[in-house]
Amino acid sequence: MIQQSSGQQKNVVVIGNGMVGLRMCEQLVEKDLTREYKIVTFCEEPRAAYDRVGLTQFFAHNDAEKLMLARQEWYAENNIDLHLADRAVSIDRQNKTVRSQKGIEIPYDKVVIATGSYPFVPNVPGIKNRGVFVYRTINDLEQIIAYAGHSQKAAVIGGGLLGLEAAKAALDLGLETHVLEFAPRLMPRQIDDAGSKILVQKIEELGVQVHLNKATDSVLGESSVTGIRFQDGEELELDMIIVSAGIRPRDELARECELEVGERGGILVNDNLQTSDPDIYAVGEVALHSGMVYGLVAPGYQMAEVAATHLCHGEAEFTGSDLSTKLKLMGVDVASFGDYDAGPEISQSLTFEDPFNGVYKKLVFNREGTKLLGGILIGDASDYGSLSILAKSSDALPCQPHELVVGTGGGIPGSSAADMSDDAQICSCNNVSKGQICTAIKEQNLSSVDEIKACTKAGGGCGGCLPLVTDVFKAEMKAAGITVSNRLCEHFDYSRTELFDIIKVKKLKTFSAVIEDCGSGNGCEVCKPAVASILASLWNEHIIDHSSLQDTNDRFLANMQRGGLYSIVPRVPGGEITPEKLIVLGEVGKEYGLYTK
């Protein structure tokens, strides 16, 4: 079935409707002021673009609609033909048509390939057994949830960003969870050995077992997973395996139509994101630019903007992208920015390590100590936004290097919203500057951070820049003479700092006493953990004494399972236990008829 283009409009076919494919459509709608192009997009999945960065949130609500990035009506409103559950299977460069799996044939003037990547699955014996999953789509997650219902032990192959998210999901599903990493450290592309040591410590405190330097030899079991064997001969008993061992560009369309591809995959593109055929572009994880395939969403968004600008006859070039990232993995802040792995011939570094609180900071400077090159933050990434901006700045540091590591008591010098230049990049995911945010606030009369997010998309990616967005908003409000409330939440008319001082001076030792003295209502998910943190910092009393402040799992010192049951892992200090104590555990299990393992 051949669909003709309408009128005098040119057809641009966007192949792939993931996060970058959608951004490509959005950028074309925004930049194509003369409506030169009719946009057609193919989506292999049965649902349109959704938030893969926040994919793990699906385990909390099981609602795909909450992850959607654009309403279905948006495509129709912008005259975009969206073909769901229909994969583009061929590009005929000679006749300039794209054919889909359902037999639809679209004539094109321009094509943008945004097919992304596919999960790399090691080719070892047993890898196709029932119980082996990848962690990539909503459909993958639905299958994992269903299979976990009758499983006890799970392993995640891969200790990178996505692997640790998968491990957290498995843990929340009530499974005994193991992380298997081939490298000698977790997140080998983002952090160093010292940072990994802290991260492993924090993750194992949650009950996840980490296995480093482990190469998979085979998956055990006849038809279903029963375990895994490593190349060193060790075996681990398992019920299910989640593979998160990296990605590979989905460049098969390019290969079939004989576009140039890299030796290890990826479609070769120039600075305008054009392939070896100037009428075909490639953006996102499928593109190979200057020998680099980018596996983060921010570079993909930047590519989409450049490609759309070039298609609409503007001038823009993609010359590489910032690989800074900030995430909360299994409850632990992890961030890296800039050139954190610069060699000793051009750099020197300062490190701070607090094993008691699980905090590690490494900042890398030039040899003279006048320029911040990059850094790694584990456990406390509150300064990520300010530090990443300093690393991007060409100006000399406004302070001594050690002040950025240990602090001066007044925040990082030169990093306040008022000190930043208008061209300072606030949001790297969506390439939004301070000046753009300030202009939007003034011209659109924006009165909240949520409105800024909706209008400019700042903070709409990984969320790591939201503290900076908030600072810019408050600075603009202050400059306009508008008072901005610093209240912690609806139950307390004080900031956290003010609340800390009140609790300390008045010696308040329970949440009920705090809310009676200076709050109202019953508390919420914002103020309860904040007050719990303050009480723990000031008085360090036993956890049971503050049960009303704890999450369900913490309150009962157990993990809630589906159906209202709890799993309990008895605390065994140092892993050493006497026969007498083992007998006690057995007697308790026998008395109450508990399932034990």
N, C-alpha and C positions, 0 to 999 in steps of 0.2 A: 504494500500500500504506500503510494508516494504522496506526501503532503507538500503542496506548493507554497512558496512564500507569498505573503499578502502584499498587494500593491507594489510600490517602489522600494519598500523596506528590504534591507539586506538581512539574511539569516545568519545569526551567530548561534552555534550549537554548543552548549556547555555540557560536557560529558562528565557526569558525577554531580550529586547533590548533597555532598557532605558539608562540613562547616566552611571549607574554602570554596566549594562550588556555589554555595548560597552567597558567600561574600562576593564572589565574582558577579553573580546576578545583581546583587545590591549595588555594587560599584558601577555596573553598566547602566542601571536605572538612574543613578545619581548623575553620572557624567555625560550620558547620551542626551544632551539637551534638545537636539534636533530630531530625536527619535529616528535615527538612521537605521537602528537595528531592531529586528524582531528576535526575541530570545526564546530559544527552545532548550529545555534541559531534561536529561535522562537520569533517573534515579533507580539503582538496582534494588534498593530496599522497598518494602511496602509502605513506608512512611517517609515524609520529607525530612529535610535536614534537622538534626537535633544536636544537643550539646554533648559531644564526646568527652570534652574536658571534665564535665560534671557527671560522667556516666555512672560512677559509683553511687550517686545519690538515688539511683533507681532502686537500690536495695532497701532504702528507707521508706519509699512511698509506692513502689510498683506501678507508677503512673507515667506512661510514656509521654503523655500530653505536657507534663511539667518540664520536660526536657526539650520540647519543640522550640526552634529558633525563629520560626515565622509561621503565621497562620496560613492555612491553605488558601484563604481568600486573598492574601497578599499577592500571590502569584497571578491570580486572575485580575486583580486591580491594576497590576503593572503589565498586563498583556503578555505574560510569560506562559508558554505551554509547558506544563510539568507532566512528565510521563513517569508515573510511579510503577515500581515492580517491573521495570523494563530496562534491561541493560543494553547499552550500545555495544554491538559485537563487531562492527567493521567500519572502517573509513575508506571510501573509494576516492583517492586523491585525484585520479584522472577525470572522473565525472563529478567530483566534488559533492558527494553524498555521504550521509551517515545512516547506517542500517541498524535497527534494534533487534533484540531477541524475538519480539512479537511481530517482526516483519515490517515495521514502520520504516520508511525511507525518507529522510529529510535532506533536501538540497541545501548546501551551505555556501556562504561567502567566507566565513571565518569559523574556526573551531577552537574551543578551549578545552583541553583535557585536564580534568580535575578528579581523576579516579583514585587518588590517594595511594594507600598501601595495603598490603595484606600481612597478617601475622606470620612470622617465620616459625615453622614447626620443625624441630630437628628430626631428621630421617633415621630413626632408630627402631629396632624391632619392637612391636607391640604398641606403637604410637597411635594406631588407628583403633585400639581397643575401646569398647564402651566405657565411658567415664573420663575420657580425655577431652578437654574443652579449650577453646581460645577465649580471649577477653577483649572483644572488639566492638560488638554491636549489642543493641537491646535484645535481639534474638538470642545471642550468646548468653546474656545474663539470665534470661528466662529459662534457658536450658540448665544453667548452673544451679539456679534456685530449685528447680524441680528435682534434679539429681541429688542435691545436698540433703533432701528430705529423708533419704534412706542411706546416708553415708555418715561416717564417723571421723575419718582422717583425710585431709587434703594436702597436697603440695603444690606450690606455685614454682614453675621452672622459669627463673628470671628474677633478679633482684633490682631491676630498674624502677623508674617512676610508676609505670603501669603495673608491674609485678607486685609492688608493695600495696598498691590500691586493691589489687585482686586478693592479696593476702588478708587485708583488712576486711574485705567482703566475706571471705571464707570464715574468718574468725567470728564475724557478726552472725553468720549462719549457724553458729554453734559447733563448728568443726575444729578438731585438733589440727593446727595449721603449721606447715613447714614452708620455708622459703629456700630454694635451691639456687645458688649463684655460682656460675663457672669462674668468675673473677675472684681475686682475693679480697674484694670489698663490695659492699652494696653501692648501688647507683654509680658504677665506675666511670660514667661519662660526665657526672655532675659534681662529685665530691672526692676528696682525697682519703688516704688511709686513716688519718686521725679522725676526720669527720665521720667516716664509716664506723669506726669503733664506738663512738658515742651513739650513732643511730642504731647499731646492733643492740647496744645496751638498753636503749629506750624501747625498742621493739620487743626484745625478749622479756622485758618487764611486763608486757601486755599478755604474755603467754604464747607468743609465736616463736618457734624454734628456727634459727637461722643456720644454714649450712653453706659455708664458703668453700671455694676451690673444689666444687663438685661438678663433674662432667657426667652427663647421663649416658649410660651404656645401653639400657633397654628398659621397656615398660613390662612389668610382670603381669601374668594372667592369660588365660586361654582366649576368652572373648571380652571379659570385663577386667578393669584394673584391679589388681590385688597388691601392687607395690611397684617399686622402682629399683633398678640396680645401677650403681655408679661404676665408673671405669676403674676405681680402686678396689672393686669387689664388694664393697659394702652394699647392703640392701635396706630399704625402708618400706615398712608395711603401710599401704594406702588404700583408700576407696576411690579417690578421684584425683585428677591432675588438671591444673589450669596452666596453659602454656602462655608465657609472656616473655618471649626470648628475642624480642626485637621485631623489626618490620622490614619489608622489601617493597620497593615501588611497584605499583600495578601498571606496568608499561607494555602489556601484551598487545594492546591496540596499536601502539607505536611500532612495535616490532613487525606486526602483520602488514602494516602499510609502509614499512621500510623507512621510517624516520630514524635518525641517528640516536642511538642509546649508549649509555656508558657501559664499560666492561663489566661492572658489577651491578648494573641496573640503573634505571632512571633515564628520563628523556632529556637529551642535551638541549639546553636553552641558552639564549644570549641575554644581555642585560634588559632587553625589552620583553623577555619571556617567550620569544618566538623560537620554534623548533627549527630543524633543518628545512622545513617547509614554512615560508613566511606567513602563510595563511592559517597556520595551526600553532596555537600557543599551548603551554603546559604550566600549571601552577600547583603549589602545594607539595605534598610528599612524593608525588610522581616525578617532579622536575629535578634535574641534575644541573646545578648552576655552579660554575667554576670548581667542579669536582666535589660539590657538596650536595647531599640530600638532607633537607631539613625535616625533622620529625616533630616539630612543635607547631602549634597553630598560628602563633604570631608571624613567623616568616611567610606562612601561606597567605595570611591576610595582606601582608605587604606586597606579595607577588600579585595578588588579585587586583590591588589598587593600581600597580604599575601597568599590568596588562590592560586593564580597562581604560586607563589614561591613554595608552598607546593606540588602542582600538578607536578611541574617540579623538585621535589626531593631536593629542597633547604630548608634552615632553616629560618623560619620567624614565628612570633607570633603576633596576634592582642591582645593587652592588654588594649584596651580602646582608646578613641580619644578625641582630643581637640575640644571643642564646640564653639570656638571663631567664631564670625561672624561680618561682616561689610557690610552694605547695605545702599543705598540711597533710603529711603522710602518716596514717595510723595515729593521729593526734599529735604528731611531732612536726614542728616548723622546720622546713628544709628549703634553703635558698642558695643559689649561686648566680653570680653576675660577672660580666666583663671577662677579662683574661686572667682567671683565677689560677691557671696552670702555667703562667709565664716562666720561662727558664731563668736560672740564676745569673746568666750573663747580662740580663736586662732588668732584673727585678730583685727586690728584697721583700720579705714578708714578716708580718707580726701575727702571732697567734695567742688566743686566750682559750683556756680549757677549764671548765668547771664540772668535774665528774659528779659532784654532789647534786647538782641541778640538771645535769645532762645538757650542758651548753658548750658549744664549740664555735669559735670565730677565727677565721683566717682572712686577713686583708693583705693584698699584694700591691706593692708600690714600685715606682721606678727606682733606680739605684740611688737617686738623689733624695727620695722621699718627698718629692714635690707634687706627685701625681698618683692618684689611686687608679690602679689598673683593673682590679677585680677582687672577688672575695667569695668565701663560703660561710654560710651561717646555718648552724644546726641547733635546734632547741629554742632559740630566741631569734626570730627574724624581724623584729619590730623596726629595725633601722634599714631594712632592705630597700625601701623606696628612696630614702635620702642618699644612701650609699651608692645605689645604682646610678642615680643622677650625677653624683660627683665623679663616678667612673667614666661617664659619657662626656663630661665637661672637658674642654681644652684648657681651662683656667688652672692656675696653681692652687693647691690645697689652701683653704682658709685657716688651717690649724696644723699642729704637729701630728704626724702619723699616729702616735700612741693615743692621742685624744679620741680618735675614731674607734679605737678598740675598747678602751676602758671608760670613755665618756668624760664629760666635764661637769655634769650635774645640770646643764642647761640645754641639753640636746646637742645634736651635731652642728657645729658652727657652719654658717653659710647654707644650711639646708632647709630653712623655714620657707614657707610658701612665698613670703614677701621677698626673700632673697633670690628666688629663682628667676631666671630670665624667661621671657614669654615663649621662647622657642625650646625651653626645656621639655623633654619628652616625659609626660606623666604616665601614660598608658602605652606600653610597648606592644601589647597584643593588637590594639587598634590604632596605633600610631597617632595618639592624641596629645597635643602639647598643652602647656599651661595657658598659653595665649588663646587657644581655641576654646578651652573651658571658660576662661574669663569672658571672652566675647559672647559665648552662648548664654552665660548667666545674665549679662547685661541686656542683650538683644531679645532673649526669649523670656526674661523675667523669671528665671529658674529659682526656686525657693527650697530645694532639698537635693541631697546627693542622689536620690532615686531619679529625680527629674534630669539631673546632669547625665546620669548613666543612660537614660532613655534617649536623650537628645544627642549626645556626643559619642556614645558607646564606651566612654572611659570607664574602666572597671567592669566591663561586660565580658572579659575573657577569663583569665585565671583568677582575677580578683585581688591579685597581689598589690595593686596600686591604689586600692580604695582608701587606705589611710592618707595617702598624698592627695587624692581627689577631695577628701574631706577637709584637709588643711587648706587647699586652694579655695574651696567653697567658703570656709570660715573667714579666711583673709579677705575675700571679696565682700562678704557680708559686713565685716567690720569696717572696711573702707567706705562702704555705703551708709554706715551709721546704723546698721540693722543688728540687733542683738540676737546671737545664736545660742540656744540653750545647750549646756554641756551636761544635762542631766543623764544619769546612767540609764534610766528607763522610766516608765510611767509610775513606778513605785518609789523612786528616789529622785528628789530634785537636786542631787549633788553629783559631781563627777566621781570617778573611782578614787582619784587622789584625795578629794575632799572627804569622801567616805572613810578612807583609810585613816585620815587624821582624826575624824570624829570618833571612830571605834577605838583608836589608840588612846586618845585623851580621856574618853569616858569609860574606858576599860569594859566595853561591851563584849560579851563572850559567846553569845548565841545569836542565831539569825532572828529568832523571835524578839530578843531584846533590841536588836538593831532596827528592825522594822517598826517596833513600838516606839522607839525613841526618835527616829528621824525619817521614817518611811510610811507607807500605807499599803493596804491590800495584803495579798498573800505571797507576793513574789512571783518571779517568772524565770524563764531559761536564761535571761541575761543577767539579772541581779543575783540569783542564787549562787551560780558558780563564782561570780565576782566576790561576793561576801565570803563564800567558803574559802577562797584564795586568801583574802585578807585575814580571816580568822586563823587560818593555818600558818600564815607568815608571822602573825603577832603572838599567838598563844600555843600553837603546835599541840593541840589536844587530840585525844583519841578519835578516830574516824566515827565510831559508833555514837559518840556524843553529839554529832551533828548530822544524824541520819536524815533529817528533813531537808537538808541541802544537797543530798547525794542523788545521783541518777539511780534508777532501779537496781542496776547491776552492782553499783558501789554500796547501796544501802544494805543489801543482803549478802555482800561479799561473795557474790556468785553471778554467773552469766545466765540471763533469761533466754530460754529457748522458745521455739514456736509451741503454742499450746499451753503456755503458762508455767512450764517446768523450769528448773534451774540446774545448771551444771556447776559443780564445785571442784576446784583443784586445790587440795589441801596444801597449805604453805609448809615447805620443808626447807628451812634455812641451809644454804650451802649444798643442798641436794643430798645431805646425809641423814639417814633415819635408822633408828634402832629396831630390832625385831619386835620389841614390846609395843612400840608406837604403830608399827604395821598391823599388829594384832588388834589394837584399839580401832584403827580405821576399818578393819574387816568386821569387827563386832558391830560398829555403827551401821555399816552397810547391810549387814545381816538383819539387824533389829528392825530397820525401816524398809527392807526389801529394795535397796537401791541398786540401780545398774552401775557396775564399776568396771574400770578398765585400767 
